[in-house]
Amino acid sequence: MKKRFYSSKRPYRKSKRKSGIKQMKPGSEKSLRHVFGQIGVPEQTKFTPDPFQLQALKAIENSDCLVTASTGSGKTWIAEQVAKKIIQKKGHVWYATPLKALTNSIHAQFSTLFGKENVGILTGDIKENPDAAIVIGTTEILRNQLYDAMYTGEDLSCDLIILDEAHFLGDEQRGVVWEEIMIYLPVRIPLLLLSATIGNPFQIAKWLQSIRGKECCVVENHKRPVPLFPLFLHPSGTLFPLMQKTISGQKQRLHKKVFKFNKTVKKPLIARPGKLPPFGDILNILDRYHLLPAIFFLKSRKECDQAIRLCNSKLLSQNPRKKKALRYKINELVSNNPHLKNHNQRSYLEKTATASHHSGHLPAWKVVVETLMAEGLLDAMFATSTVAAGVNFPARSVVILNSDRFNGVDFVSLTPSEFQQMSGRAGRRGMDNIGFGIVLPGKFMDLNYIGKLISAPPLDIESQITINFSMVLNLLLSHTPDQIKLLLEKSFASYLILSGKKRGKNARKKYGPDLELLWLDFLDHLDFLTTEEFVSDQGKLTEDGLWASKLRIDSPLLVAQSIRKNLLPQTDPALLAAIIGSFVNEKEFKDDPLYDQALPKRLKESFLDIRQGLKPFAIRLLKKGFEAPNLFIQPSLMLYSWAHDVPWEELVTQSNFAEGDFARLILRTSENLRQISKLNETFPVIAKTAKDAITLILKEPIITFYN
């Protein structure tokens, strides 16, 4: 079929929509003819490892290794080959990832490669074949195993640790877990770190060398396996190169026509203010120039769900074979699950070959969407930026609508690393000769800033080590306070402070010139634990401290206090699940339906008892500067109803929870219950009740995710 590069020759009527926005007409700037001529599938050739892959394999034989290479360049292949060598020698491998979705993906990939019997998975929610030669799991599970190994004195049964997405070392919320792993890990176990976006790999390698006493080799590869070409989609529908061609060494700048558009005071609009662009028209334009499939990155869940309603069936109706294959695959994926079978977005999926993907969806529905995208049956996926991190669902093009993102509190500019994660999805290795990053104009799009991001290096990673009660309790299992101080001095923060005036500026500000602020924070936690008799005056765990250390959860002290003061339901699994749900809840609620007539009496009484019983302890926490989250009845009522078999659709429809949020509440509650069930020696009654509670709440459509 002959490729089409220019605007259609058919008559075009300049009709205006009701909004005053002109109909978009497919068109492209003439210089793009050569670029679009590169579109196609590369010739199938025998796989030959790249030099950086071979360099990494050689390095890990005698040292630790940090591989920083662009998305899709073959970092996982390195992990596969190293793991293969280890298990051939009857050794064991631990492969840690930051995301459960990525853990599941790697588990499926390695199970196919090495056989299911040789691969296990540990995520808290799932525990399968934990003694396998290769265990795939989340970093929190690995960190907890290191705590246990230090306490028992038993060496971790492992011959290689792989930390995927290693840039999570700099993540504000979870970076501390990665840093702890690197500090606690026995030197005998080689460490392989994989990442696409680390700005200071040599600094991290030198820190690791300083605390582990062995070389950490850095292997870099900045060449994309599929070249990326940035495009600008004008509101008229015409595609332009985003950047101007420059002589080697010159600073990149916006294409002259994009620059002119950007300087125009009264710019033509692609959509009315506050409205989304006409995605149906945009998909037609992208299809005209063979730029599909595409991933559109939008600001919010709501926008993703609205976007699929703006698409139409035109493209799919022109491809009967694809339409039939899509319907067949959807039926295959949802046929055994009534919740998915009747999903409110299924009709859009079947009619338009487009899908919404975000954390508000059921995990099982996201798997359906991901499977269809991976098999090339979708034209577009509208996603929040979370899909860019870690999970491998590339497309020929990515479409970016905003130069900022919402971080949960404020709108902040995209970082170079975040932009690289997004653009890294453009171009499928082995399926595309070239990938495209398409920028749409709009109120929240800074074209100059995006132009700078294209060639900007990833940001340097800073230490994110923090002190929390779970860390203090678990370190006191095997260390004295003085020994813990020595451990903190091995932190990346300590290394940054000592590394020089400029590089250590942020670390000194955050942790003190000599790490004294971090140490004082530890002492504040220790003093509170001592006052509350979880720790003795000699700095050792009391009996309460010993069992409380097993509660590796977000609010270990509140739950521990509830247990030792006998505030939790002892023999009612549904009620226990409901109360624990209030501890893990992340949503804020303004209304308080505690005195609603329809509220079950047992739930109301139990909730009031625990809120009143914990009040003095919570006040003491707050007075010492620690957090004590509010407990709300709404999540408890949801879980109580769910445990008593109220239908899923009824619960979600009548609540403030999106399906994905409620699923996450259930999964996190089950993990907290799992931790309580480990207290069978000290509190056998509530431990058994916690175990029974898990079975009440882990059922379809939640349990489907695991099968």
Secondary structure, DSSP 4 states (H G I P E B T S, - for coil): -----S---S-----B-TTSPBPP--EE-TTHHHHHTT-SPPPP------HHHHHHHHHTTTSEEEEEE-TTSSHHHHHHHHHHHHHHTT--EEEEES-HHHHHHHHHHHHHHH-GGGEEEESSS-EE-TTSSEEEEEHHHHHHHHHHHHHH-PPPS-SEEEESSGGGGG-TTTHHHHHHHHHHS-TTS-EEEEES--S-HHHHHHHHHHHHSS-EEEEEE---SS-EEEEEE-TTSEEEESB----TTSPP-B-HHHHHHHH-SSPPPSS-TTS---HHHHHHHHHHTT--SEEEE-S-HHHHHHHHHT--SHHHHT-HHHHHHHHHHHHHHHTT-HHHHT-TTHHHHHHHSEEEESTTS-HHHHHHHHHHHHTT--SEEEE-GGGGSS----BSEEEE--SEEE-SSSEEEPPHHHHHHHHTTBS-TTT-S-EEEEE---TT--HHHHHHHHHPPPPPP-------HHHHHHHHTT--HHHHHHHHTTSHHHHHHHT-TTTTHHHHHHH-TTSHHHHHHHHHHHHHHHHTTSB-TTS-B-HHHHHHTT--SSSHHHHHHHHHTT-S-SS-HHHHHHHHHHHH-----S--GGG-TTS-HHHHHHHHHHHHHHHHHHHHHHHTT---PPP-HHHHHHHHHHHTT--HHHHHHTSS--HHHHHHHHHHHHHHHHHHHTTTTT-HHHHHHHHHHHHHHS-TTTGGGG-
